[in-house]
Amino acid sequence: MKKIILITIISIVSLSTYAQEEKENHHEVKINAFNLLIFKHLEGSYEYLINSESSAGIAARFALNSYDDRNIISYNERYVFTGFYRRYFSKKYAAGFFVEGLTMYSHTENDVD
């Protein structure tokens, strides 16, 4: 039970590392530490800030554990590639609430008996 509560709290708090120094920088590189620590998946993304209201980017996630080493709370995908476009609805520069359209390519492994 404590593990589920901890996972929930960590998932609410963003553990992404941003490589952005100031608002004029239109490039963001993010690494998802939560997936790395809990699920043993390396996930990162690159986002280009087009203007104050929109951005586009790519993301990738790779499984570092073998299929047999998965726990109950896990992803089936071995790798995922995603392209996305975001439209922001905040007065701040490319921040706050947004709507996202995306496309995804993934490879999964299923345990079939």
C-alpha positions as CSV (number, residue, x, y, z in Angstrom):
1,M,0.0,0.0,0.0
2,K,2.8,2.4,0.9
3,K,4.4,1.7,-2.5
4,I,1.2,2.6,-4.4
5,I,0.9,5.8,-2.4
6,L,4.5,6.7,-3.1
7,I,4.0,6.0,-6.8
8,T,0.9,8.2,-6.9
9,I,2.7,11.1,-5.1
10,I,5.7,10.9,-7.4
11,S,3.5,10.8,-10.5
12,I,1.7,13.9,-9.4
13,V,5.0,15.8,-8.8
14,S,6.8,16.3,-12.1
15,L,10.3,14.8,-12.0
16,S,11.4,16.2,-15.4
17,T,14.7,17.9,-15.9
18,Y,14.5,21.0,-18.1
19,A,17.4,22.3,-20.2
20,Q,15.9,25.8,-20.5
21,E,17.7,28.8,-19.1
22,E,15.5,31.7,-20.2
23,K,12.3,32.4,-22.1
24,E,14.1,33.3,-25.4
25,N,15.4,29.7,-25.5
26,H,13.1,27.9,-27.9
27,H,14.5,24.4,-27.2
28,E,13.6,22.2,-24.2
29,V,15.1,18.8,-23.5
30,K,13.4,16.7,-20.8
31,I,14.2,13.4,-19.1
32,N,11.5,11.6,-17.1
33,A,13.1,10.5,-13.9
34,F,9.9,8.9,-12.6
35,N,9.9,6.2,-15.4
36,L,13.6,5.6,-14.9
37,L,13.3,5.0,-11.2
38,I,10.0,3.1,-11.0
39,F,9.5,1.3,-14.3
40,K,13.2,1.1,-15.5
41,H,12.3,2.8,-18.7
42,L,14.5,5.6,-20.1
43,E,12.2,8.4,-21.5
44,G,13.2,11.7,-22.9
45,S,11.8,14.4,-25.2
46,Y,12.7,17.4,-27.2
47,E,10.3,20.3,-27.6
48,Y,10.6,23.3,-29.9
49,L,8.7,26.3,-28.7
50,I,7.3,27.8,-31.9
51,N,5.8,30.9,-30.2
52,S,4.1,31.8,-26.9
53,E,1.0,29.7,-27.7
54,S,2.4,26.5,-29.5
55,S,5.1,24.0,-29.6
56,A,6.1,20.8,-31.4
57,G,8.4,18.0,-30.4
58,I,9.4,14.3,-30.3
59,A,9.7,11.8,-27.4
60,A,11.1,8.4,-27.0
61,R,10.9,5.7,-24.3
62,F,13.0,2.5,-24.2
63,A,12.7,-0.4,-21.8
64,L,15.9,-1.1,-19.8
65,N,14.6,-4.3,-18.2
66,S,13.9,-7.5,-19.9
67,Y,10.3,-8.6,-20.5
68,D,10.5,-11.3,-17.8
69,D,11.7,-8.8,-15.1
70,R,8.6,-6.6,-15.3
71,N,6.5,-6.0,-12.1
72,I,2.7,-5.8,-11.9
73,I,2.8,-2.0,-12.6
74,S,4.7,-1.9,-15.9
75,Y,4.5,-0.9,-19.5
76,N,4.3,-3.6,-22.2
77,E,6.1,-1.5,-24.8
78,R,9.8,-2.2,-25.5
79,Y,10.2,1.1,-27.2
80,V,7.9,4.0,-28.1
81,F,8.5,7.0,-30.5
82,T,6.0,9.9,-30.3
83,G,5.6,13.2,-32.3
84,F,3.4,15.9,-30.8
85,Y,2.0,19.4,-31.2
86,R,0.8,21.4,-28.3
87,R,-1.4,24.5,-28.1
88,Y,-1.1,26.5,-24.9
89,F,-3.9,28.5,-23.3
90,S,-2.0,30.5,-20.7
91,K,-0.8,34.1,-20.6
92,K,2.7,32.8,-19.7
93,Y,5.1,31.9,-22.5
94,A,4.3,28.3,-23.6
95,A,3.2,27.2,-20.1
96,G,0.1,26.1,-18.2
97,F,-2.9,24.3,-19.7
98,F,-2.5,22.9,-23.2
99,V,-4.2,20.6,-25.7
100,E,-2.0,18.1,-27.5
101,G,-2.3,16.1,-30.7
102,L,0.1,13.3,-31.1
103,T,1.1,10.3,-33.2
104,M,2.9,7.2,-31.8
105,Y,4.8,4.2,-33.0
106,S,5.5,1.4,-30.4
107,H,6.7,-2.1,-30.2
108,T,5.1,-4.3,-27.5
109,E,5.6,-7.8,-26.1
110,N,2.7,-9.8,-24.8
111,D,2.8,-13.0,-22.7
112,V,0.6,-15.5,-24.6
113,D,0.0,-18.9,-23.1
